[in-house]
């Protein structure tokens, strides 16, 4: 039992929490007047909820071994499409939300078909889709903001409950659902098996093509949902917001994979990573850092997170090989002893 506790509390397992503790102490001493204010933390929780939702969606695709580089523009399309339906087409709130989610699902389906049927690598397929979506966003919006989405829709992103806006609770709800599906159901085991070794999963009877397609559909649908929340919060459909979310989502997903689950992409590690990274950026901004700090911080974090994830996976595999070799030597020793008798 003490060994399990020590492993759970090790830096290797929860490094993000230790990094957060260090940053909290440093910025509390450096800029205490602003960093420790509740309004600062409220704004942090509220502003990062959409990023966390997007990163959770990305976890699904990455767990299945697919890289969705279009996730930022999928969010951007969701943001502009719902505004276009509400304002330009005059649709009601519920139909506009449903059609936007369906649009996200269709985009994910196209991504999946390109990957599993046309056999285009997910990097290239989703990168190309990202460019297509940028053109579609510009065409739908005429490269202009769409204003006047209505107070009813705005409430989705601005309503406060116990001091925090509704997107924070929606983020927790999305996280809980995705966590349950990935960690507690046969579907989740198939997703992780596909992402871990697609050939082995196929030989084990997993319908890997369907898993990859469904993972990309879920990822794009969640991205569209996140985009709707952005528009609801801003009260305006902005055609330029999507790409800015790509890097933070990938940074959080890869850093999150080094937390709690030993190199496996997971929901709660990703959500923790979103807020740890945001805390670092916010602290530096409050300390008077230049405006380009968020891009630099997220870029460095992504590089370090990918490196840590690769190291974690290599270390895990090396440990498994060492255990097998010890078992093999032990078995041979036992056989030799039996033969001597």
C-alpha positions in Angstrom: 0.0 0.0 0.0 2.7 2.6 0.9 4.4 1.7 -2.5 1.2 2.5 -4.3 0.8 5.8 -2.5 4.4 6.7 -3.2 3.9 5.9 -6.9 0.7 7.9 -7.0 2.4 10.9 -5.5 5.6 10.7 -7.5 6.7 13.6 -9.6 6.5 11.3 -12.7 2.8 10.6 -12.1 1.5 14.1 -11.1 4.3 16.5 -12.2 1.7 19.0 -13.4 0.4 19.4 -9.9 3.9 20.0 -8.5 4.6 22.5 -11.3 1.3 24.3 -10.5 2.3 24.5 -6.8 5.6 26.0 -7.7 4.0 28.6 -10.0 1.4 29.4 -7.4 4.0 30.2 -4.8 6.2 32.2 -7.2 3.4 34.3 -8.6 1.8 34.8 -5.1 5.1 36.4 -4.1 5.8 38.2 -7.4 2.4 39.7 -8.1 0.2 39.0 -4.9 -2.1 42.0 -5.4 -3.6 40.7 -8.7 -2.7 37.0 -8.8 -4.4 36.1 -5.5 -7.6 37.9 -6.3 -10.8 35.8 -6.8 -11.7 37.8 -10.0 -8.4 36.6 -11.5 -9.2 33.0 -10.8 -12.8 33.3 -11.8 -11.7 34.7 -15.2 -9.2 31.9 -15.5 -11.7 29.2 -14.8 -14.3 30.8 -17.2 -11.9 31.6 -20.0 -10.3 28.1 -20.1 -13.5 26.1 -20.0 -13.8 26.1 -23.8 -10.1 25.1 -24.3 -10.6 22.3 -21.8 -13.7 21.0 -23.7 -11.8 21.2 -27.0 -8.8 19.3 -25.5 -11.1 16.6 -24.1 -12.5 16.1 -27.6 -9.0 15.9 -28.9 -8.2 13.2 -26.3 -10.8 10.9 -28.0 -9.1 11.1 -31.4 -5.5 10.9 -30.0 -6.5 7.8 -27.9 -7.6 6.1 -31.2 -4.3 7.1 -32.8 -5.6 9.9 -35.0 -4.3 13.5 -35.0 -7.0 16.0 -35.7 -5.2 19.1 -36.8 -8.5 20.6 -37.9 -9.8 20.8 -34.4 -9.2 24.6 -34.2 -11.1 25.3 -37.4 -13.8 22.8 -36.4 -14.4 25.0 -33.4 -14.3 28.1 -35.6 -16.9 26.6 -38.0 -19.2 25.8 -35.0 -18.8 29.3 -33.8 -19.7 31.0 -37.1 -22.2 28.4 -38.3 -24.5 28.7 -35.2 -24.4 32.5 -35.6 -25.2 32.3 -39.3 -28.2 30.0 -38.6 -29.5 32.2 -35.8 -29.0 35.6 -37.5 -28.9 35.2 -41.2 -31.3 32.2 -41.5 -33.5 33.2 -38.5 -33.6 29.7 -37.0 -34.7 29.0 -33.5 -32.3 28.3 -30.7 -32.7 24.5 -30.6 -32.6 23.8 -34.4 -29.5 26.0 -34.7 -27.7 24.1 -32.0 -28.7 20.7 -33.3 -27.7 21.6 -36.9 -24.3 23.0 -35.7 -23.6 19.8 -33.9 -24.6 17.8 -36.9 -22.3 19.9 -39.1 -19.4 19.1 -36.7 -20.3 15.4 -36.9 -20.3 15.5 -40.7 -16.9 17.1 -40.7 -15.6 14.4 -38.4 -17.2 11.7 -40.6 -15.4 13.2 -43.7 -12.1 13.2 -41.8 -12.7 9.6 -40.8 -13.5 8.5 -44.4 -10.4 10.2 -45.7 -8.3 8.4 -43.1 -9.7 4.8 -43.1 -11.1 4.6 -46.7 -8.9 6.8 -48.8 -6.0 5.9 -46.5 -4.6 9.4 -46.1 -2.5 9.9 -43.0 -4.6 11.7 -40.3 -2.0 14.5 -40.2 -2.4 15.3 -43.9 -6.2 14.6 -44.0 -7.0 16.9 -41.1 -4.5 19.5 -42.2 -6.2 19.7 -45.6 -9.6 19.8 -44.0 -8.5 22.7 -41.8 -7.8 24.7 -44.9 -11.1 23.7 -46.4 -12.9 24.8 -43.3 -11.1 28.2 -43.2 -12.4 28.8 -46.7 -15.9 27.7 -45.7 -15.9 30.0 -42.7 -14.8 32.9 -44.8 -17.6 32.1 -47.4 -20.4 31.7 -44.8 -19.4 34.9 -42.9 -18.1 37.0 -45.8 -15.1 37.3 -43.5 -17.1 39.6 -41.2 -18.4 39.2 -37.7 -22.0 38.1 -37.4 -23.6 40.1 -34.6 -27.0 39.9 -32.8 -27.2 36.2 -31.9 -29.8 37.0 -29.3 -30.0 37.2 -25.5 -31.4 33.6 -25.2 -28.3 32.1 -26.9 -25.9 34.4 -25.0 -27.2 33.0 -21.7 -25.6 29.7 -22.6 -22.1 31.2 -22.2 -22.7 33.9 -19.6 -25.1 32.5 -17.0 -23.4 32.2 -13.7 -23.9 29.5 -11.1 -22.1 29.8 -7.7 -19.8 32.4 -9.2 -18.7 30.5 -12.3 -20.2 30.6 -15.8 -22.2 27.7 -17.2 -19.4 26.6 -19.6 -17.3 25.5 -16.6 -20.0 23.1 -15.6 -20.5 22.0 -19.1 -16.8 21.3 -19.3 -17.0 19.1 -16.2 -20.1 17.3 -17.7 -18.4 16.6 -21.0 -15.2 15.5 -19.2 -17.2 13.1 -17.0 -19.0 11.6 -20.0 -15.9 11.1 -22.0 -14.0 9.8 -19.0 -16.7 7.2 -18.3 -16.8 6.1 -22.0 -13.0 5.8 -22.3 -12.2 4.3 -18.9 -15.3 2.3 -17.9 -16.7 0.8 -21.1 -15.7 -1.8 -23.7 -15.9 1.0 -26.3 -13.1 2.9 -24.4 -11.0 -0.3 -24.3 -11.3 -0.7 -28.0 -10.3 3.0 -28.5 -7.2 2.6 -26.4 -6.4 -0.7 -28.1 -6.6 0.9 -31.5 -4.4 3.8 -30.6 -1.9 1.5 -28.8 -1.4 -0.9 -31.7 -3.8 -0.9 -34.5 -2.7 -4.2 -36.1 -2.9 -6.0 -32.8 -6.3 -4.6 -32.2 -7.5 -5.7 -35.6 -6.2 -9.2 -35.0 -8.0 -9.2 -31.7 -11.3 -8.6 -33.5 -11.6 -4.8 -33.0 -13.3 -3.0 -35.9 -10.5 -0.4 -36.0 -11.8 1.5 -39.0 -15.1 2.1 -37.2 -13.3 3.1 -34.0 -11.1 5.7 -35.8 -14.1 7.1 -37.7 -16.3 7.4 -34.5 -13.4 9.0 -32.6 -13.0 11.7 -35.2 -16.7 12.2 -35.4 -16.9 12.7 -31.6 -13.9 15.0 -31.6 -15.3 17.3 -34.3 -18.8 17.3 -32.7 -17.3 18.4 -29.3 -15.2 21.0 -31.2 -18.4 22.4 -32.8 -20.0 22.5 -29.3 -17.0 24.4 -28.0 -17.3 26.9 -30.8 -21.0 27.5 -30.0 -20.0 28.3 -26.4 -17.4 30.8 -27.7 -20.1 32.6 -29.8 -22.5 32.5 -26.9 -20.0 34.1 -24.6 -18.9 36.8 -27.0 -22.4 37.4 -28.3 -20.9 37.5 -31.8 -19.8 35.0 -34.4 -16.1 35.7 -35.1 -14.6 34.0 -38.2 -11.0 34.4 -36.9 -11.1 32.7 -33.5 -10.6 29.0 -34.4 -6.9 28.5 -35.1 -5.8 30.1 -31.8 -7.2 27.1 -30.0 -5.2 24.5 -31.8 -1.9 24.8 -29.9 -3.3 25.0 -26.4 -5.5 22.0 -27.0 -2.6 19.9 -28.2 -0.3 21.1 -25.4 -2.9 20.2 -22.8 -3.7 16.8 -24.3 0.0 15.7 -24.5 0.9 17.2 -21.1 -2.2 15.5 -19.7 -1.1 12.1 -21.1 1.9 12.2 -18.7 -0.4 12.6 -15.7 -2.2 10.0 -13.7 -2.3 7.3 -16.4 1.4 6.6 -17.2 1.6 7.8 -20.8 -2.0 7.3 -21.8 -4.2 10.1 -23.1 -6.8 10.8 -20.4 -9.5 13.3 -19.6 -8.6 14.5 -16.1 -4.9 14.8 -16.8 -5.8 16.9 -19.8 -8.2 19.2 -17.8 -5.6 19.7 -15.1 -3.0 20.5 -17.8 -5.2 23.1 -19.4 -5.4 25.0 -16.1 -1.8 24.5 -15.2 -0.7 26.0 -18.5 -3.2 28.8 -18.2 -2.0 29.6 -14.7 1.6 30.0 -16.0 0.4 32.3 -18.9 -1.8 34.4 -16.6 0.9 34.8 -14.0 3.4 36.0 -16.6 0.8 38.4 -18.1 0.1 39.9 -14.6 3.8 40.3 -14.1 4.0 42.5 -17.2 5.3 39.9 -19.7 5.1 40.8 -23.5 1.9 40.0 -25.4 3.6 37.1 -27.3 4.2 35.2 -24.1 1.1 32.9 -24.5 2.3 31.6 -27.9 5.8 31.1 -26.6 4.6 29.4 -23.4 2.2 27.0 -25.2 4.7 26.2 -27.9 7.4 25.3 -25.4 4.9 23.4 -23.3 3.8 21.3 -26.4 7.4 20.4 -27.2 8.1 19.4 -23.6 4.8 17.6 -23.3 5.4 15.5 -26.4 8.9 14.7 -25.2 7.7 13.7 -21.8 4.9 11.6 -23.4 7.4 9.8 -25.6 9.8 9.2 -22.7 6.9 7.9 -20.6 5.8 5.5 -23.2 9.4 4.3 -23.8 10.0 3.9 -20.1 6.8 1.9 -19.7 7.7 -0.4 -22.5 11.2 -0.9 -21.3 9.9 -1.7 -17.8 7.6 -4.3 -19.3 10.4 -5.9 -21.3 12.6 -6.0 -18.1 9.8 -7.8 -16.2 9.4 -10.3 -19.0 13.1 -11.0 -19.1 13.2 -11.5 -15.3 10.2 -13.9 -15.6 12.0 -15.7 -18.4 15.2 -16.0 -16.4 13.3 -17.2 -13.4 11.4 -19.7 -15.5 14.6 -21.1 -17.0 16.2 -21.3 -13.6 13.2 -23.3 -12.3 13.4 -25.6 -15.3 17.1 -26.1 -14.8 16.7 -26.8 -11.1 14.0 -29.3 -11.9 16.2 -31.0 -14.5 19.1 -31.3 -12.0 16.8 -33.0 -9.5 
